[in-house]
Amino acid sequence: MNKVIGFVRTSTLKQTTSIKNQIDRIKRYCKKNELQLVEVIREEGISGAKKRRKGFGEMLDRVEKKEIDGIVCLNLSRIGRSASQTFKLINSCLESGVFILDIKDGTDTRTAGGRMAVKLRAVIYEEELISIRENIREAMRYKKSKGRKYNGRLAYGVYDKNGVLYEDEYEMKIVRNMKNQRSRGWSWYKIMKQLNEKGIPTKENGEKGWTINQVKKAYEYHYEYSEKPKLVK
């Protein structure tokens, strides 16, 4: 009986149902096809395009050490959306005599057609990811141009009311003071130090106070970003 590992991934931590569903389907598939499922490697809340992935690295290590006969996934896109990363896995599998089984598409790399199919889909998945990212960027640009909330975090000097971005009068006084201090030659460190000495809270109201990076981001958002949204005053 061939020894295989299952691989499951979700891009967000909220997709707990998806993880369970993937594992259940892999278990049923292995049982039906008389495959010995020795382990299921999980990646939760990890983008398939991320370069450094613990689960992917662990799977690749198992392949290169020839500890398994095959990999079972619900869909090749779960393994990754980076073509170069997926090709690396495919080539390592070929060199080590390890097969990949894609449950949804019925692809089996033990056949020439199966090997060709996974390589083609690796390219397709990467192109889909590029398209998704561009759609997200376009949606964000549109929301910015309309003064709407466009992501989960708000910049210093801004507050959100029913999805509309407003200028925070108090915080903007702090930002304008930063600009005056920079025009007088103050360093980011000096500005940060004064903010902390005066007890001026950050956006998150953290106990550790301001960092140089937070000061720079607050300043740059209002005075250097060309795509800053129009705020309601």
C-alpha positions in Angstrom: 0.0 0.0 0.0 1.4 3.4 -1.0 2.3 5.8 1.8 0.9 9.3 1.2 0.6 12.6 3.0 -2.3 14.9 2.6 -1.8 18.7 2.1 -4.5 21.3 3.1 -4.3 25.0 3.1 -6.5 28.1 3.6 -5.5 31.7 2.9 -7.3 33.0 6.0 -7.7 31.8 9.5 -11.5 32.2 9.3 -11.7 29.2 6.8 -11.9 26.5 9.5 -14.7 24.7 7.7 -12.6 24.6 4.5 -9.7 22.9 6.4 -12.0 20.3 7.9 -13.7 19.7 4.5 -10.4 19.3 2.8 -9.1 16.8 5.4 -12.4 14.8 5.3 -12.3 14.5 1.6 -8.7 13.4 1.5 -9.3 10.7 4.2 -12.3 9.4 2.2 -10.3 9.4 -1.0 -7.4 7.6 0.5 -9.6 4.9 2.1 -11.5 4.4 -1.2 -8.3 4.1 -3.2 -6.4 2.0 -0.7 -3.7 4.6 0.1 -2.0 4.7 3.5 -2.5 8.3 4.8 0.4 8.8 7.2 -0.1 12.5 7.9 -2.0 15.6 6.9 0.1 18.8 6.7 -1.9 21.9 7.4 -1.3 25.5 6.4 -3.9 27.9 7.9 -4.1 31.6 7.1 -1.2 31.3 4.6 -1.2 32.7 1.1 -0.3 30.2 -1.6 2.0 32.8 -3.1 4.0 33.3 0.0 7.7 32.5 -0.5 8.5 31.0 2.9 5.9 28.5 4.0 6.6 26.0 6.8 4.0 23.4 5.6 5.2 23.6 2.0 8.8 23.3 3.2 8.0 20.3 5.4 6.2 18.6 2.4 9.2 19.3 0.1 11.6 17.8 2.7 9.5 14.6 2.9 9.7 14.3 -0.9 13.4 14.9 -1.1 14.1 12.3 1.6 11.8 9.8 -0.2 9.8 9.2 3.0 6.5 9.0 1.1 5.2 7.6 -2.1 2.7 10.3 -2.9 0.9 13.6 -2.0 -2.8 14.0 -2.0 -4.5 17.4 -2.2 -8.1 18.5 -2.8 -6.9 20.8 -5.6 -3.5 21.8 -6.8 -4.2 25.5 -6.0 -4.2 24.4 -2.3 -0.5 23.4 -2.7 0.3 26.8 -4.1 -0.4 29.6 -6.5 3.2 30.4 -7.4 4.2 28.6 -10.6 7.9 28.5 -9.7 7.2 27.1 -6.3 4.8 24.4 -7.7 7.3 23.5 -10.4 9.9 23.0 -7.8 7.7 20.6 -6.0 6.7 18.8 -9.2 10.3 18.4 -10.2 11.4 17.1 -6.8 8.5 14.6 -6.9 9.7 13.4 -10.3 13.3 13.0 -9.1 12.2 11.1 -6.0 9.5 9.0 -7.6 6.7 10.6 -5.6 3.3 11.1 -7.3 0.8 13.9 -6.8 -3.0 13.2 -6.8 -5.4 16.1 -7.3 -8.8 14.9 -6.1 -11.0 17.5 -7.7 -9.5 17.3 -11.2 -8.6 13.6 -11.0 -5.0 14.3 -12.0 -2.4 11.7 -11.3 1.3 12.5 -12.1 2.1 8.9 -12.5 0.9 9.4 -16.1 2.4 11.7 -18.8 -0.9 13.5 -19.2 -1.2 14.0 -15.5 2.3 15.5 -15.3 1.5 17.9 -18.2 -1.8 18.9 -16.6 -0.4 19.9 -13.2 2.3 22.0 -14.9 -0.2 23.8 -17.0 -2.5 24.4 -14.0 0.4 25.8 -12.0 0.8 28.6 -14.6 -3.0 29.1 -14.7 -3.3 29.4 -10.9 -0.5 32.0 -10.8 -2.2 34.0 -13.5 -5.5 33.8 -11.6 -3.7 35.1 -8.5 -2.3 38.1 -10.5 -5.8 38.9 -11.7 -7.3 38.6 -8.2 -4.6 41.0 -6.8 -5.2 43.5 -9.6 -9.0 43.4 -8.9 -8.4 44.0 -5.2 -6.0 46.9 -6.0 -8.6 48.4 -8.4 -11.3 48.1 -5.8 -9.1 49.8 -3.2 -8.2 52.6 -5.6 -11.9 53.2 -6.3 -12.8 53.3 -2.6 -9.9 55.7 -1.9 -11.1 58.0 -4.7 -14.5 58.1 -3.1 -13.3 58.6 0.5 -14.5 55.2 1.5 -12.8 52.8 4.0 -10.6 50.5 1.9 -8.9 48.2 4.3 -9.1 47.0 7.9 -6.5 49.4 9.4 -7.0 53.2 9.6 -4.2 55.7 9.2 -3.3 58.1 11.9 -5.4 61.3 11.4 -8.4 59.3 10.0 -11.5 57.8 11.5 -14.3 55.7 10.0 -18.1 56.3 10.3 -20.4 54.0 8.4 -17.6 53.2 5.9 -16.8 56.8 5.1 -13.4 58.3 6.1 -13.3 61.5 8.1 -10.4 63.6 9.2 -9.7 63.3 12.9 -9.2 66.9 14.1 -7.1 66.0 17.1 -4.8 63.6 15.3 -4.4 65.9 12.4 -3.0 68.6 14.7 -0.4 66.1 15.8 0.4 65.3 12.1 0.7 69.0 11.1 3.0 69.5 14.1 5.2 66.7 12.7 5.4 68.5 9.4 6.4 71.7 11.1 9.1 69.9 13.1 10.4 68.2 10.0 10.7 71.5 8.3 12.8 72.7 11.2 15.1 69.8 10.8 13.8 67.5 13.5 14.8 63.8 13.2 12.2 61.1 13.3 13.7 60.0 16.6 13.3 63.4 18.1 9.7 63.7 17.1 9.0 60.2 18.4 10.7 61.0 21.7 8.6 64.2 22.2 5.3 62.4 21.4 6.1 59.7 24.0 7.3 62.3 26.6 4.0 64.2 26.2 2.0 61.0 26.5 0.3 61.4 23.1 -1.3 58.1 22.3 -0.8 56.2 19.0 -3.7 55.1 16.9 -3.8 51.7 18.6 -3.2 53.4 22.0 -0.4 50.9 22.7 1.4 50.8 26.0 4.8 51.0 24.4 4.0 54.3 22.7 5.3 55.6 19.4 8.0 54.0 17.3 10.0 55.8 14.5 8.2 53.7 11.9 4.7 54.8 13.2 5.8 58.5 13.1 7.0 58.1 9.5 3.9 56.3 8.4 1.6 59.0 9.9 3.6 61.7 8.2 4.0 60.0 4.8 0.3 59.1 4.6 -0.8 62.7 4.7 2.1 64.4 2.9 3.8 62.0 0.5 1.2 59.4 -0.7 -0.2 60.3 -4.1 -3.2 58.1 -3.7 -4.4 59.3 -0.3 -8.2 59.2 -0.2 -10.3 62.4 0.1 -11.3 62.8 3.7 -14.5 64.4 4.9 -13.6 67.3 7.2 
